[in-house]
Amino acid sequence: MRGFFSLEGGLFNGMGKIVDIVLVSIIWTFFCMPVITIGPATTALYYVTTKVIRKERGYVFQEFWKCFKQNFLTGIIYTGILLVIGFVMYFNFNVINVKDTKVNLVLFYIYWMFLFVIGSATVYLFPLLSRFTLKRMELVKMALFVSMKHLPNTLIVLPLTVVAGVCMMSAPLLTSFLPGLCCLLCSFRLEKVFKKYLPTPDENIPEDELEWYYTF
């Protein structure tokens, strides 16, 4: 019991992780406010969740800022593309809802299938950006590939992400902890997938990253 209540015991360690989840959630929410920065902010959120919260390496804001800066441009490009896709699909759904025809019904299901594929790839895209050094198009292809190859995994992570997003839009106060919590839960599934594709330790990974990068 003494060990459990000590400063390095289970109680204080658990409380520390809760504080980190709240802190990174608030930071993520702040960095997402310009909207176009959602991509790099989400990349940094995943990076902090896996490295700081799960593996207890580094500090929340320091690691968040480092990852945010490193992936700023690429993250913004991905975010911009996804926003355009979102607006186009919103417009398309409004068009087909005007008339209830067989053609529009077919288009309705086609659009939803397209959204499923895009959504599936997206839940992998920004975590992959935080973990792999690839060209932008290669990263997109990898996100599409792993989301379909590991479909059972995707069918857990995608609904969890969507539900968390809907909850935060319905009750904005949930952004004080839900982003970090959702990302933490998703990471247990995503890291099992990523581990299969990690490069050998001497490729692309800085020496100070090796202590936690391959230990999932």
TAGIPE-V341434 format. One record per residue. N is the residue number from 1. RES is the residue in one small letter. PHI is phi in whole degrees, 0 to 359 (* if undefined). NEAR is the number of other C-alpha atoms within 8 Angstrom. Layout:
# TAGIPE-V341434
N/RES/PHI/NEAR, N/RES/PHI/NEAR
This chain:
# TAGIPE-V341434
1/m/*/4, 2/r/299/5, 3/g/296/8, 4/f/296/9, 5/f/265/11, 6/s/288/10, 7/l/298/6, 8/e/254/9, 9/g/278/10, 10/g/297/10, 11/l/296/9, 12/f/289/11, 13/n/294/10, 14/g/294/8, 15/m/297/8, 16/g/297/8, 17/k/292/9, 18/i/297/8, 19/v/299/8, 20/d/296/10, 21/i/298/13, 22/v/295/11, 23/l/297/11, 24/v/291/14, 25/s/294/15, 26/i/294/11, 27/i/298/9, 28/w/300/12, 29/t/299/10, 30/f/297/7, 31/f/287/10, 32/c/274/11, 33/m/303/8, 34/p/289/7, 35/v/71/6, 36/i/296/9, 37/t/266/14, 38/i/301/14, 39/g/300/13, 40/p/296/17, 41/a/292/12, 42/t/290/11, 43/t/300/16, 44/a/292/15, 45/l/300/14, 46/y/294/14, 47/y/300/15, 48/v/293/13, 49/t/299/14, 50/t/283/11, 51/k/277/13, 52/v/274/14, 53/i/284/12, 54/r/279/8, 55/k/253/8, 56/e/54/7, 57/r/242/8, 58/g/86/8, 59/y/237/7, 60/v/305/11, 61/f/293/8, 62/q/300/8, 63/e/288/13, 64/f/297/13, 65/w/295/9, 66/k/297/9, 67/c/291/13, 68/f/300/12, 69/k/294/8, 70/q/296/6, 71/n/247/12, 72/f/300/11, 73/l/295/7, 74/t/298/9, 75/g/297/14, 76/i/293/13, 77/i/298/8, 78/y/299/9, 79/t/298/12, 80/g/301/9, 81/i/297/8, 82/l/294/8, 83/l/295/8, 84/v/297/8, 85/i/302/8, 86/g/298/8, 87/f/296/8, 88/v/297/8, 89/m/293/9, 90/y/298/8, 91/f/296/8, 92/n/297/8, 93/f/296/10, 94/n/295/8, 95/v/293/7, 96/i/287/12, 97/n/280/8, 98/v/293/6, 99/k/234/6, 100/d/267/8, 101/t/241/6, 102/k/295/6, 103/v/297/6, 104/n/294/11, 105/l/294/10, 106/v/297/8, 107/l/299/9, 108/f/302/10, 109/y/289/8, 110/i/297/8, 111/y/297/10, 112/w/293/8, 113/m/295/8, 114/f/298/8, 115/l/296/8, 116/f/297/8, 117/v/296/9, 118/i/296/9, 119/g/297/9, 120/s/298/13, 121/a/294/13, 122/t/294/9, 123/v/291/11, 124/y/264/12, 125/l/302/11, 126/f/287/14, 127/p/300/12, 128/l/297/11, 129/l/299/12, 130/s/282/12, 131/r/245/7, 132/f/233/7, 133/t/254/6, 134/l/225/7, 135/k/293/6, 136/r/302/7, 137/m/291/6, 138/e/296/8, 139/l/293/12, 140/v/297/10, 141/k/298/8, 142/m/294/8, 143/a/298/13, 144/l/296/12, 145/f/296/8, 146/v/290/12, 147/s/294/13, 148/m/273/9, 149/k/294/6, 150/h/253/9, 151/l/301/9, 152/p/302/6, 153/n/295/10, 154/t/298/11, 155/l/289/8, 156/i/262/8, 157/v/290/11, 158/l/297/11, 159/p/299/8, 160/l/299/10, 161/t/293/10, 162/v/296/8, 163/v/299/8, 164/a/298/11, 165/g/297/8, 166/v/296/8, 167/c/298/10, 168/m/291/12, 169/m/289/7, 170/s/283/6, 171/a/224/7, 172/p/306/8, 173/l/297/6, 174/l/293/9, 175/t/294/11, 176/s/286/11, 177/f/210/12, 178/l/293/11, 179/p/303/11, 180/g/294/13, 181/l/294/9, 182/c/298/11, 183/c/297/11, 184/l/297/12, 185/l/296/8, 186/c/295/10, 187/s/297/11, 188/f/295/8, 189/r/275/10, 190/l/292/10, 191/e/294/9, 192/k/295/9, 193/v/285/10, 194/f/299/9, 195/k/301/9, 196/k/287/6, 197/y/242/6, 198/l/295/7, 199/p/290/7, 200/t/296/5, 201/p/305/7, 202/d/267/6, 203/e/250/6, 204/n/69/7, 205/i/257/8, 206/p/302/6, 207/e/301/5, 208/d/288/5, 209/e/271/8, 210/l/297/10, 211/e/296/7, 212/w/237/10, 213/y/295/8, 214/y/252/7, 215/t/258/5, 216/f/277/7
